[in-house]
Amino acid sequence: MSRIAIAVPLGLIGFLLYVGGVVALADHVLHWHGLLQAAFFLVAGIAWAWPAKWLMVWAAGPR
């Protein structure tokens, strides 16, 4: 099985789990001060990129 065939479903499942976790935490964050909310959503909006980058680099590796 190719790395791409493994990475695509793994990435989709991981991203959906990540979004679900952030949405679940967002209910608690809505009671925080506005600047803390902004910081949380800024970090949550960017943090998914590092695992996605690693997964793409791994998937494009040697066959």
N, CA, C and O atoms as a Tripos MOL2 file, in Angstrom:
@<TRIPOS>MOLECULE
protein
  252   251    63     0     0
PROTEIN
NO_CHARGES

@<TRIPOS>ATOM
      1 N           0.8650   -1.1800    0.0000 N.3       1 MET1
      2 CA          0.0000    0.0000    0.0000 C.3       1 MET1
      3 C           0.9030    1.2330    0.0000 C.2       1 MET1
      4 O           1.8890    1.2870    0.7350 O.2       1 MET1
      5 N           0.5630    2.2140   -0.8240 N.am      2 SER2
      6 CA          1.3930    3.4120   -0.9180 C.3       2 SER2
      7 C           1.1820    4.3140    0.2930 C.2       2 SER2
      8 O           0.1680    4.2370    0.9870 O.2       2 SER2
      9 N           2.1710    5.1690    0.5230 N.am      3 ARG3
     10 CA          2.0880    6.0930    1.6480 C.3       3 ARG3
     11 C           0.9260    7.0760    1.4710 C.2       3 ARG3
     12 O           0.2810    7.4590    2.4470 O.2       3 ARG3
     13 N           0.6660    7.4740    0.2580 N.am      4 ILE4
     14 CA         -0.4220    8.4220    0.0110 C.3       4 ILE4
     15 C          -1.7620    7.7900    0.3700 C.2       4 ILE4
     16 O          -2.6290    8.4470    0.9460 O.2       4 ILE4
     17 N          -1.9280    6.5160    0.0300 N.am      5 ALA5
     18 CA         -3.1760    5.8150    0.3530 C.3       5 ALA5
     19 C          -3.3760    5.6800    1.8610 C.2       5 ALA5
     20 O          -4.5090    5.5670    2.3290 O.2       5 ALA5
     21 N          -2.2940    5.6930    2.6130 N.am      6 ILE6
     22 CA         -2.3910    5.6500    4.0740 C.3       6 ILE6
     23 C          -2.6120    7.0470    4.6340 C.2       6 ILE6
     24 O          -3.4070    7.2340    5.5550 O.2       6 ILE6
     25 N          -1.9040    8.0330    4.0720 N.am      7 ALA7
     26 CA         -1.9190    9.3950    4.6100 C.3       7 ALA7
     27 C          -3.2690   10.0950    4.4230 C.2       7 ALA7
     28 O          -3.6960   10.8480    5.2980 O.2       7 ALA7
     29 N          -3.9300    9.8610    3.3170 N.am      8 VAL8
     30 CA         -5.1860   10.5730    3.0540 C.3       8 VAL8
     31 C          -6.2640   10.2400    4.0940 C.2       8 VAL8
     32 O          -6.7900   11.1590    4.7210 O.2       8 VAL8
     33 N          -6.6120    8.9720    4.3000 N.am      9 PRO9
     34 CA         -7.6380    8.7120    5.3310 C.3       9 PRO9
     35 C          -7.1620    9.0670    6.7340 C.2       9 PRO9
     36 O          -7.9520    9.5260    7.5590 O.2       9 PRO9
     37 N          -5.8640    8.8570    7.0130 N.am     10 LEU10
     38 CA         -5.3260    9.2130    8.3150 C.3      10 LEU10
     39 C          -5.4300   10.7160    8.5550 C.2      10 LEU10
     40 O          -5.7910   11.1540    9.6470 O.2      10 LEU10
     41 N          -5.1150   11.4970    7.5330 N.am     11 GLY11
     42 CA         -5.2040   12.9490    7.6500 C.3      11 GLY11
     43 C          -6.6360   13.4350    7.8190 C.2      11 GLY11
     44 O          -6.8960   14.3330    8.6200 O.2      11 GLY11
     45 N          -7.5550   12.8580    7.0810 N.am     12 LEU12
     46 CA         -8.9620   13.2580    7.1870 C.3      12 LEU12
     47 C          -9.5430   12.9060    8.5550 C.2      12 LEU12
     48 O         -10.2400   13.7140    9.1700 O.2      12 LEU12
     49 N          -9.2520   11.7100    9.0190 N.am     13 ILE13
     50 CA         -9.7520   11.3000   10.3350 C.3      13 ILE13
     51 C          -9.1270   12.1620   11.4270 C.2      13 ILE13
     52 O          -9.8200   12.6190   12.3360 O.2      13 ILE13
     53 N          -7.8270   12.3800   11.3370 N.am     14 GLY14
     54 CA         -7.1450   13.2090   12.3240 C.3      14 GLY14
     55 C          -7.6650   14.6280   12.3470 C.2      14 GLY14
     56 O          -7.8530   15.2040   13.4190 O.2      14 GLY14
     57 N          -7.9010   15.2000   11.1740 N.am     15 PHE15
     58 CA         -8.4110   16.5690   11.0980 C.3      15 PHE15
     59 C          -9.8200   16.6550   11.6860 C.2      15 PHE15
     60 O         -10.1280   17.6000   12.4120 O.2      15 PHE15
     61 N         -10.6680   15.6900   11.3830 N.am     16 LEU16
     62 CA        -12.0230   15.6930   11.9370 C.3      16 LEU16
     63 C         -12.0080   15.5540   13.4580 C.2      16 LEU16
     64 O         -12.7890   16.2090   14.1480 O.2      16 LEU16
     65 N         -11.1240   14.7060   13.9830 N.am     17 LEU17
     66 CA        -11.0000   14.5710   15.4350 C.3      17 LEU17
     67 C         -10.4830   15.8660   16.0650 C.2      17 LEU17
     68 O         -10.9360   16.2710   17.1360 O.2      17 LEU17
     69 N          -9.5340   16.5070   15.3900 N.am     18 TYR18
     70 CA         -8.9830   17.7690   15.8880 C.3      18 TYR18
     71 C         -10.0650   18.8470   15.9260 C.2      18 TYR18
     72 O         -10.2110   19.5490   16.9270 O.2      18 TYR18
     73 N         -10.8160   18.9760   14.8460 N.am     19 VAL19
     74 CA        -11.8860   19.9780   14.7970 C.3      19 VAL19
     75 C         -12.9350   19.6820   15.8680 C.2      19 VAL19
     76 O         -13.4210   20.6010   16.5280 O.2      19 VAL19
     77 N         -13.2840   18.4230   16.0430 N.am     20 GLY20
     78 CA        -14.2430   18.0580   17.0870 C.3      20 GLY20
     79 C         -13.7470   18.4370   18.4690 C.2      20 GLY20
     80 O         -14.5230   18.9220   19.2930 O.2      20 GLY20
     81 N         -12.4650   18.2230   18.7350 N.am     21 GLY21
     82 CA        -11.8910   18.5960   20.0180 C.3      21 GLY21
     83 C         -11.8860   20.0920   20.2450 C.2      21 GLY21
     84 O         -12.1950   20.5610   21.3410 O.2      21 GLY21
     85 N         -11.5350   20.8420   19.2150 N.am     22 VAL22
     86 CA        -11.5180   22.3100   19.3310 C.3      22 VAL22
     87 C         -12.9340   22.8390   19.5370 C.2      22 VAL22
     88 O         -13.1430   23.7470   20.3420 O.2      22 VAL22
     89 N         -13.8930   22.2900   18.8310 N.am     23 VAL23
     90 CA        -15.2800   22.7350   18.9920 C.3      23 VAL23
     91 C         -15.7880   22.4000   20.3960 C.2      23 VAL23
     92 O         -16.5020   23.2000   21.0010 O.2      23 VAL23
     93 N         -15.4290   21.2350   20.9130 N.am     24 ALA24
     94 CA        -15.8350   20.8620   22.2740 C.3      24 ALA24
     95 C         -15.2120   21.8060   23.3000 C.2      24 ALA24
     96 O         -15.8790   22.2070   24.2540 O.2      24 ALA24
     97 N         -13.9450   22.1640   23.1150 N.am     25 LEU25
     98 CA        -13.2940   23.1020   24.0270 C.3      25 LEU25
     99 C         -13.8300   24.5220   23.8670 C.2      25 LEU25
    100 O         -13.8000   25.3030   24.8180 O.2      25 LEU25
    101 N         -14.3080   24.8590   22.7030 N.am     26 ALA26
    102 CA        -14.7840   26.2190   22.4450 C.3      26 ALA26
    103 C         -15.9540   26.5910   23.3550 C.2      26 ALA26
    104 O         -16.1180   27.7630   23.6930 O.2      26 ALA26
    105 N         -16.7590   25.6240   23.7510 N.am     27 ASP27
    106 CA        -17.8620   25.9160   24.6710 C.3      27 ASP27
    107 C         -17.3470   26.4830   25.9840 C.2      27 ASP27
    108 O         -17.9770   27.3610   26.5730 O.2      27 ASP27
    109 N         -16.2070   25.9850   26.4450 N.am     28 HIS28
    110 CA        -15.6260   26.4690   27.6970 C.3      28 HIS28
    111 C         -14.9000   27.7980   27.4960 C.2      28 HIS28
    112 O         -14.8680   28.6400   28.3930 O.2      28 HIS28
    113 N         -14.3300   27.9720   26.3350 N.am     29 VAL29
    114 CA        -13.5460   29.1730   26.0360 C.3      29 VAL29
    115 C         -14.4480   30.4000   25.9130 C.2      29 VAL29
    116 O         -13.9910   31.5150   26.1630 O.2      29 VAL29
    117 N         -15.6940   30.2280   25.5410 N.am     30 LEU30
    118 CA        -16.5960   31.3560   25.3350 C.3      30 LEU30
    119 C         -16.8560   32.1520   26.6130 C.2      30 LEU30
    120 O         -17.3760   33.2660   26.5500 O.2      30 LEU30
    121 N         -16.5040   31.6010   27.7590 N.am     31 HIS31
    122 CA        -16.6870   32.3080   29.0260 C.3      31 HIS31
    123 C         -15.4340   33.0790   29.4340 C.2      31 HIS31
    124 O         -15.4350   33.7690   30.4540 O.2      31 HIS31
    125 N         -14.3760   32.9680   28.6500 N.am     32 TRP32
    126 CA        -13.1200   33.6450   28.9550 C.3      32 TRP32
    127 C         -13.1520   35.0870   28.4650 C.2      32 TRP32
    128 O         -14.0640   35.4940   27.7450 O.2      32 TRP32
    129 N         -12.1510   35.8440   28.8650 N.am     33 HIS33
    130 CA        -11.9720   37.2150   28.3800 C.3      33 HIS33
    131 C         -11.7210   37.1750   26.8730 C.2      33 HIS33
    132 O         -11.1830   36.1960   26.3550 O.2      33 HIS33
    133 N         -12.1070   38.2280   26.1800 N.am     34 GLY34
    134 CA        -12.0020   38.2770   24.7260 C.3      34 GLY34
    135 C         -10.5960   38.0630   24.1920 C.2      34 GLY34
    136 O         -10.4270   37.4110   23.1610 O.2      34 GLY34
    137 N          -9.5730   38.5980   24.8700 N.am     35 LEU35
    138 CA         -8.1990   38.4090   24.4010 C.3      35 LEU35
    139 C          -7.7510   36.9560   24.5550 C.2      35 LEU35
    140 O          -7.0160   36.4370   23.7150 O.2      35 LEU35
    141 N          -8.1910   36.3080   25.6200 N.am     36 LEU36
    142 CA         -7.8640   34.8890   25.7870 C.3      36 LEU36
    143 C          -8.5840   34.0400   24.7460 C.2      36 LEU36
    144 O          -8.0290   33.0620   24.2450 O.2      36 LEU36
    145 N          -9.8070   34.4080   24.4240 N.am     37 GLN37
    146 CA        -10.5370   33.7040   23.3620 C.3      37 GLN37
    147 C          -9.8010   33.8470   22.0360 C.2      37 GLN37
    148 O          -9.6300   32.8710   21.3040 O.2      37 GLN37
    149 N          -9.3700   35.0580   21.7310 N.am     38 ALA38
    150 CA         -8.6570   35.3030   20.4790 C.3      38 ALA38
    151 C          -7.3800   34.4740   20.4210 C.2      38 ALA38
    152 O          -7.0670   33.8880   19.3840 O.2      38 ALA38
    153 N          -6.6380   34.4210   21.5300 N.am     39 ALA39
    154 CA         -5.4070   33.6310   21.5690 C.3      39 ALA39
    155 C          -5.7020   32.1480   21.3670 C.2      39 ALA39
    156 O          -4.9870   31.4700   20.6280 O.2      39 ALA39
    157 N          -6.7500   31.6370   22.0180 N.am     40 PHE40
    158 CA         -7.1070   30.2300   21.8750 C.3      40 PHE40
    159 C          -7.4440   29.9050   20.4220 C.2      40 PHE40
    160 O          -6.9330   28.9320   19.8670 O.2      40 PHE40
    161 N          -8.3020   30.7170   19.8060 N.am     41 PHE41
    162 CA         -8.7190   30.4150   18.4410 C.3      41 PHE41
    163 C          -7.5960   30.6390   17.4400 C.2      41 PHE41
    164 O          -7.5560   29.9740   16.4060 O.2      41 PHE41
    165 N          -6.6890   31.5560   17.7240 N.am     42 LEU42
    166 CA         -5.5290   31.7440   16.8600 C.3      42 LEU42
    167 C          -4.6410   30.5020   16.8990 C.2      42 LEU42
    168 O          -4.2340   29.9910   15.8560 O.2      42 LEU42
    169 N          -4.3460   30.0260   18.0940 N.am     43 VAL43
    170 CA         -3.5120   28.8250   18.2310 C.3      43 VAL43
    171 C          -4.2280   27.6070   17.6590 C.2      43 VAL43
    172 O          -3.6220   26.8080   16.9440 O.2      43 VAL43
    173 N          -5.4990   27.4620   17.9660 N.am     44 ALA44
    174 CA         -6.2630   26.3100   17.4670 C.3      44 ALA44
    175 C          -6.3880   26.3400   15.9460 C.2      44 ALA44
    176 O          -6.4230   25.2920   15.3020 O.2      44 ALA44
    177 N          -6.4540   27.5230   15.3820 N.am     45 GLY45
    178 CA         -6.5770   27.6310   13.9290 C.3      45 GLY45
    179 C          -5.2930   27.3470   13.1850 C.2      45 GLY45
    180 O          -5.3240   27.0190   11.9990 O.2      45 GLY45
    181 N          -4.1580   27.4670   13.8630 N.am     46 ILE46
    182 CA         -2.8550   27.2620   13.2180 C.3      46 ILE46
    183 C          -2.2350   25.9180   13.5920 C.2      46 ILE46
    184 O          -1.4860   25.3460   12.8000 O.2      46 ILE46
    185 N          -2.5310   25.4140   14.7730 N.am     47 ALA47
    186 CA         -1.8350   24.2380   15.3190 C.3      47 ALA47
    187 C          -1.9890   22.9830   14.4610 C.2      47 ALA47
    188 O          -1.1150   22.1160   14.4940 O.2      47 ALA47
    189 N          -3.0520   22.8620   13.7090 N.am     48 TRP48
    190 CA         -3.2630   21.6630   12.8970 C.3      48 TRP48
    191 C          -2.2700   21.5790   11.7420 C.2      48 TRP48
    192 O          -2.0750   20.5080   11.1680 O.2      48 TRP48
    193 N          -1.6410   22.7050   11.3980 N.am     49 ALA49
    194 CA         -0.7720   22.7340   10.2260 C.3      49 ALA49
    195 C           0.5080   21.9140   10.4190 C.2      49 ALA49
    196 O           1.0050   21.3230    9.4600 O.2      49 ALA49
    197 N           1.0550   21.8700   11.6530 N.am     50 TRP50
    198 CA          2.3010   21.1270   11.8590 C.3      50 TRP50
    199 C           2.1230   19.6310   11.6770 C.2      50 TRP50
    200 O           2.9310   19.0290   10.9690 O.2      50 TRP50
    201 N           1.1290   18.9930   12.2620 N.am     51 PRO51
    202 CA          0.9550   17.5610   11.9790 C.3      51 PRO51
    203 C           0.5960   17.3030   10.5140 C.2      51 PRO51
    204 O           1.0030   16.2890    9.9460 O.2      51 PRO51
    205 N          -0.1570   18.2050    9.9060 N.am     52 ALA52
    206 CA         -0.5140   18.0240    8.4940 C.3      52 ALA52
    207 C           0.7340   18.1180    7.6210 C.2      52 ALA52
    208 O           0.8740   17.3580    6.6620 O.2      52 ALA52
    209 N           1.6380   19.0390    7.9400 N.am     53 LYS53
    210 CA          2.8860   19.1690    7.1810 C.3      53 LYS53
    211 C           3.7060   17.8870    7.3100 C.2      53 LYS53
    212 O           4.2160   17.3650    6.3190 O.2      53 LYS53
    213 N           3.8280   17.3880    8.5350 N.am     54 TRP54
    214 CA          4.5910   16.1640    8.7340 C.3      54 TRP54
    215 C           3.9880   15.0100    7.9380 C.2      54 TRP54
    216 O           4.7130   14.2310    7.3180 O.2      54 TRP54
    217 N           2.6740   14.9030    7.9580 N.am     55 LEU55
    218 CA          1.9990   13.8270    7.2360 C.3      55 LEU55
    219 C           2.2280   13.9480    5.7280 C.2      55 LEU55
    220 O           2.4560   12.9430    5.0530 O.2      55 LEU55
    221 N           2.1680   15.1700    5.1990 N.am     56 MET56
    222 CA          2.4000   15.3620    3.7610 C.3      56 MET56
    223 C           3.8470   15.0500    3.3840 C.2      56 MET56
    224 O           4.0930   14.4460    2.3400 O.2      56 MET56
    225 N           4.7950   15.4490    4.2100 N.am     57 VAL57
    226 CA          6.1990   15.1520    3.9400 C.3      57 VAL57
    227 C           6.4280   13.6520    3.9790 C.2      57 VAL57
    228 O           7.1220   13.1050    3.1210 O.2      57 VAL57
    229 N           5.8510   12.9840    4.9650 N.am     58 TRP58
    230 CA          5.9840   11.5390    5.0690 C.3      58 TRP58
    231 C           5.3620   10.8490    3.8490 C.2      58 TRP58
    232 O           5.9470    9.9170    3.2970 O.2      58 TRP58
    233 N           4.1810   11.3060    3.4340 N.am     59 ALA59
    234 CA          3.4780   10.6800    2.3100 C.3      59 ALA59
    235 C           4.2420   10.8760    1.0010 C.2      59 ALA59
    236 O           4.1900   10.0150    0.1240 O.2      59 ALA59
    237 N           4.9430   11.9840    0.8610 N.am     60 ALA60
    238 CA          5.6940   12.2430   -0.3760 C.3      60 ALA60
    239 C           7.0810   11.6320   -0.3600 C.2      60 ALA60
    240 O           7.8380   11.7890   -1.3180 O.2      60 ALA60
    241 N           7.4270   10.9360    0.7160 N.am     61 GLY61
    242 CA          8.7540   10.3410    0.8560 C.3      61 GLY61
    243 C           9.0170    9.2420   -0.1530 C.2      61 GLY61
    244 O           8.2290    9.0200   -1.0720 O.2      61 GLY61
    245 N          10.1440    8.5520    0.0330 N.am     62 PRO62
    246 CA         10.5190    7.4990   -0.9170 C.3      62 PRO62
    247 C           9.4900    6.3700   -0.9650 C.2      62 PRO62
    248 O           8.8560    6.0380    0.0360 O.2      62 PRO62
    249 N           9.3460    5.8070   -2.1230 N.am     63 ARG63
    250 CA          8.3310    4.7520   -2.3030 C.3      63 ARG63
    251 C           8.9630    3.3890   -2.2670 C.2      63 ARG63
    252 O           8.2670    2.3830   -2.4010 O.2      63 ARG63
@<TRIPOS>BOND
     1     1     2 1
     2     2     3 1
     3     3     4 2
     4     3     5 am
     5     5     6 1
     6     6     7 1
     7     7     8 2
     8     7     9 am
     9     9    10 1
    10    10    11 1
    11    11    12 2
    12    11    13 am
    13    13    14 1
    14    14    15 1
    15    15    16 2
    16    15    17 am
    17    17    18 1
    18    18    19 1
    19    19    20 2
    20    19    21 am
    21    21    22 1
    22    22    23 1
    23    23    24 2
    24    23    25 am
    25    25    26 1
    26    26    27 1
    27    27    28 2
    28    27    29 am
    29    29    30 1
    30    30    31 1
    31    31    32 2
    32    31    33 am
    33    33    34 1
    34    34    35 1
    35    35    36 2
    36    35    37 am
    37    37    38 1
    38    38    39 1
    39    39    40 2
    40    39    41 am
    41    41    42 1
    42    42    43 1
    43    43    44 2
    44    43    45 am
    45    45    46 1
    46    46    47 1
    47    47    48 2
    48    47    49 am
    49    49    50 1
    50    50    51 1
    51    51    52 2
    52    51    53 am
    53    53    54 1
    54    54    55 1
    55    55    56 2
    56    55    57 am
    57    57    58 1
    58    58    59 1
    59    59    60 2
    60    59    61 am
    61    61    62 1
    62    62    63 1
    63    63    64 2
    64    63    65 am
    65    65    66 1
    66    66    67 1
    67    67    68 2
    68    67    69 am
    69    69    70 1
    70    70    71 1
    71    71    72 2
    72    71    73 am
    73    73    74 1
    74    74    75 1
    75    75    76 2
    76    75    77 am
    77    77    78 1
    78    78    79 1
    79    79    80 2
    80    79    81 am
    81    81    82 1
    82    82    83 1
    83    83    84 2
    84    83    85 am
    85    85    86 1
    86    86    87 1
    87    87    88 2
    88    87    89 am
    89    89    90 1
    90    90    91 1
    91    91    92 2
    92    91    93 am
    93    93    94 1
    94    94    95 1
    95    95    96 2
    96    95    97 am
    97    97    98 1
    98    98    99 1
    99    99   100 2
   100    99   101 am
   101   101   102 1
   102   102   103 1
   103   103   104 2
   104   103   105 am
   105   105   106 1
   106   106   107 1
   107   107   108 2
   108   107   109 am
   109   109   110 1
   110   110   111 1
   111   111   112 2
   112   111   113 am
   113   113   114 1
   114   114   115 1
   115   115   116 2
   116   115   117 am
   117   117   118 1
   118   118   119 1
   119   119   120 2
   120   119   121 am
   121   121   122 1
   122   122   123 1
   123   123   124 2
   124   123   125 am
   125   125   126 1
   126   126   127 1
   127   127   128 2
   128   127   129 am
   129   129   130 1
   130   130   131 1
   131   131   132 2
   132   131   133 am
   133   133   134 1
   134   134   135 1
   135   135   136 2
   136   135   137 am
   137   137   138 1
   138   138   139 1
   139   139   140 2
   140   139   141 am
   141   141   142 1
   142   142   143 1
   143   143   144 2
   144   143   145 am
   145   145   146 1
   146   146   147 1
   147   147   148 2
   148   147   149 am
   149   149   150 1
   150   150   151 1
   151   151   152 2
   152   151   153 am
   153   153   154 1
   154   154   155 1
   155   155   156 2
   156   155   157 am
   157   157   158 1
   158   158   159 1
   159   159   160 2
   160   159   161 am
   161   161   162 1
   162   162   163 1
   163   163   164 2
   164   163   165 am
   165   165   166 1
   166   166   167 1
   167   167   168 2
   168   167   169 am
   169   169   170 1
   170   170   171 1
   171   171   172 2
   172   171   173 am
   173   173   174 1
   174   174   175 1
   175   175   176 2
   176   175   177 am
   177   177   178 1
   178   178   179 1
   179   179   180 2
   180   179   181 am
   181   181   182 1
   182   182   183 1
   183   183   184 2
   184   183   185 am
   185   185   186 1
   186   186   187 1
   187   187   188 2
   188   187   189 am
   189   189   190 1
   190   190   191 1
   191   191   192 2
   192   191   193 am
   193   193   194 1
   194   194   195 1
   195   195   196 2
   196   195   197 am
   197   197   198 1
   198   198   199 1
   199   199   200 2
   200   199   201 am
   201   201   202 1
   202   202   203 1
   203   203   204 2
   204   203   205 am
   205   205   206 1
   206   206   207 1
   207   207   208 2
   208   207   209 am
   209   209   210 1
   210   210   211 1
   211   211   212 2
   212   211   213 am
   213   213   214 1
   214   214   215 1
   215   215   216 2
   216   215   217 am
   217   217   218 1
   218   218   219 1
   219   219   220 2
   220   219   221 am
   221   221   222 1
   222   222   223 1
   223   223   224 2
   224   223   225 am
   225   225   226 1
   226   226   227 1
   227   227   228 2
   228   227   229 am
   229   229   230 1
   230   230   231 1
   231   231   232 2
   232   231   233 am
   233   233   234 1
   234   234   235 1
   235   235   236 2
   236   235   237 am
   237   237   238 1
   238   238   239 1
   239   239   240 2
   240   239   241 am
   241   241   242 1
   242   242   243 1
   243   243   244 2
   244   243   245 am
   245   245   246 1
   246   246   247 1
   247   247   248 2
   248   247   249 am
   249   249   250 1
   250   250   251 1
   251   251   252 2
@<TRIPOS>SUBSTRUCTURE
     1 MET1         2 RESIDUE 1 A MET
     2 SER2         6 RESIDUE 1 A SER
     3 ARG3        10 RESIDUE 1 A ARG
     4 ILE4        14 RESIDUE 1 A ILE
     5 ALA5        18 RESIDUE 1 A ALA
     6 ILE6        22 RESIDUE 1 A ILE
     7 ALA7        26 RESIDUE 1 A ALA
     8 VAL8        30 RESIDUE 1 A VAL
     9 PRO9        34 RESIDUE 1 A PRO
    10 LEU10       38 RESIDUE 1 A LEU
    11 GLY11       42 RESIDUE 1 A GLY
    12 LEU12       46 RESIDUE 1 A LEU
    13 ILE13       50 RESIDUE 1 A ILE
    14 GLY14       54 RESIDUE 1 A GLY
    15 PHE15       58 RESIDUE 1 A PHE
    16 LEU16       62 RESIDUE 1 A LEU
    17 LEU17       66 RESIDUE 1 A LEU
    18 TYR18       70 RESIDUE 1 A TYR
    19 VAL19       74 RESIDUE 1 A VAL
    20 GLY20       78 RESIDUE 1 A GLY
    21 GLY21       82 RESIDUE 1 A GLY
    22 VAL22       86 RESIDUE 1 A VAL
    23 VAL23       90 RESIDUE 1 A VAL
    24 ALA24       94 RESIDUE 1 A ALA
    25 LEU25       98 RESIDUE 1 A LEU
    26 ALA26      102 RESIDUE 1 A ALA
    27 ASP27      106 RESIDUE 1 A ASP
    28 HIS28      110 RESIDUE 1 A HIS
    29 VAL29      114 RESIDUE 1 A VAL
    30 LEU30      118 RESIDUE 1 A LEU
    31 HIS31      122 RESIDUE 1 A HIS
    32 TRP32      126 RESIDUE 1 A TRP
    33 HIS33      130 RESIDUE 1 A HIS
    34 GLY34      134 RESIDUE 1 A GLY
    35 LEU35      138 RESIDUE 1 A LEU
    36 LEU36      142 RESIDUE 1 A LEU
    37 GLN37      146 RESIDUE 1 A GLN
    38 ALA38      150 RESIDUE 1 A ALA
    39 ALA39      154 RESIDUE 1 A ALA
    40 PHE40      158 RESIDUE 1 A PHE
    41 PHE41      162 RESIDUE 1 A PHE
    42 LEU42      166 RESIDUE 1 A LEU
    43 VAL43      170 RESIDUE 1 A VAL
    44 ALA44      174 RESIDUE 1 A ALA
    45 GLY45      178 RESIDUE 1 A GLY
    46 ILE46      182 RESIDUE 1 A ILE
    47 ALA47      186 RESIDUE 1 A ALA
    48 TRP48      190 RESIDUE 1 A TRP
    49 ALA49      194 RESIDUE 1 A ALA
    50 TRP50      198 RESIDUE 1 A TRP
    51 PRO51      202 RESIDUE 1 A PRO
    52 ALA52      206 RESIDUE 1 A ALA
    53 LYS53      210 RESIDUE 1 A LYS
    54 TRP54      214 RESIDUE 1 A TRP
    55 LEU55      218 RESIDUE 1 A LEU
    56 MET56      222 RESIDUE 1 A MET
    57 VAL57      226 RESIDUE 1 A VAL
    58 TRP58      230 RESIDUE 1 A TRP
    59 ALA59      234 RESIDUE 1 A ALA
    60 ALA60      238 RESIDUE 1 A ALA
    61 GLY61      242 RESIDUE 1 A GLY
    62 PRO62      246 RESIDUE 1 A PRO
    63 ARG63      250 RESIDUE 1 A ARG
